[in-house]
Amino acid sequence: MNPEVAVAVRHVGNVALVDMTGRLTLGEGCSLLRDTVKELLESGRKHILLSLKGMTYIDSSGLGQLAGCYVTASRLGGQLKILTAQGKVHDMLQVTRLFTVFVTFSDEAEAIRSF
């Protein structure tokens, strides 16, 4: 496992909250995100909230993987939303205009209620 990124999944009602920490970059970090989202969808978890609060950096591969996970979830009848993108991660989502694709929240309780 890539020591630069970690993923922890917790369940709040019917929402799978994926807490991500570290750097989402080319390689195992992207694979870890993809595999986590895929496993959740395959197990019937259709409401996925990615908490990016602990993310310190994301590169173009990480951005592409976020977009890919969004498309996969949508295609399978699910929803993927983002919680608390900040700092450089927030800036990258803004510069690439991915904020126009994702529904984003700064408050966890509000994000969970939105599903």
N, C-alpha and C positions, 0 to 999 in steps of 0.2 A: 504494500500500500504506500502511496506517495505521502511522505511526511509533511508535505507542503499543503495538503488539503485533507479535511476530515468532514465526514457527513454523519449526522445522528438523526434518526427518525423518531418522532414521538407522535402519538395519535391523540387528537382532541376531537371528540365526537366522531363525525364522519370525515374529518380532515386529517390528512397526513402532513405533518409539519416537518420539513426537512431543514435542519439547522446545518449550515455550511460555514466552515471556518478555514482561513488560510488563503491560498492563491489558486485560482482556477485557471490552469494553463494547459497547453498541449500535452497530451500523454495520459497518465493514469488518472489525473484529476478529472478530465473530461469523461473518461471511461467510467469512473466512479459515479459521477452525476447521472450519466446515461443509464447505467445499470440499476441505480437506485430508483429512478423514475420508472423504468421499464418493469422492475419487480413490483412496485406499488400498483401500477396499472394492471399488471397480470393477476395480482391478488385481489382485484376488484376495488382498489382505492382510486376513485376517480377525481377526488378533490385534493389537489396537492398545492401546498403553500411552501415556497422556497424562501427561507429566511437567510438573507445575505448579510446580516448584521456583522458577523464575524469574518467576512471576506475582506481581505486587504488589497487584492489585485485580481484583475481578470484580463486575459489577453484575447486576441481575435478568435482563437480556437474555443476559448471558454464562452465567448459571446455566441459563437455559432452553435455550441452545444446547448446553451440556454434556449436559443431559437428552435433548435431541433427537438428538444424535449417538449416545448410548447406545441409544436406541430403534431408530434406523436400523441400527446395527451388529447388534443382537440380531435384528431382523427379517430381516436378510440372512445370518444364521447366523454372525455374528462375535461377538467379545467386545471390550469397551472397558473398561479399568481405569485407575485414577488412581494416579500416583506422586508422593509428596512435596508434598502440599498443605500450605502453612504460612502463618502470619500471618493476615492478613485473609481470604485465600482459604479457608483452613482454617476459620476462624470462620464464614464465610458458608455453607460446605457443612454445617457442624454446625447452625447456626440454622435452615436450610431443610430439615434432615433428609435431604439428598441423600446423606449418608454411608450411609444405609440402603439406597440404590439401588446405589451403586457399590462395587466391591471396590477397596480402597485399600491402598497399601503405602508404607512409608518406605524400603525397601531395593530398589535397582534389580535386583540379581541375583535376589532372591527373587521380585520381580514378574515377571521374565522367565520364571523356572522355573514360575510358576503357570499358564502357558498350556498 
